[in-house]
């Protein structure tokens, strides 16, 4: 269901740590250790954040030990929302911005 998917995306993006993980993955794939480096939290805690991003369909489950974005353009749109903020933008417009092509 499209509404459920959009809800999962917004829940995933509500956390600044998950947004920072996505911003890092825009640069390219990374290991969980690399993703955890800038944060003062354990790898299991980072792994929970990554799982939330996976459930939202934003991050591909790591085939080995490396994570990557499912869809690089979605990651770039998330970065745009992060940079511009949501001031004055209708939620429907934000939903359209984050939709898969």
Secondary structure, 3 states (H helix, E strand, C coil): CHHHHHHHHHHHHCCHHHHHHHHHHHCCCEEHHHHHCCCCCCHHHHHHHHHHHHHCCCEECCCCCEEEECCHHHHHHHHHHHHHCCCCCCHHHHHHHHCCC
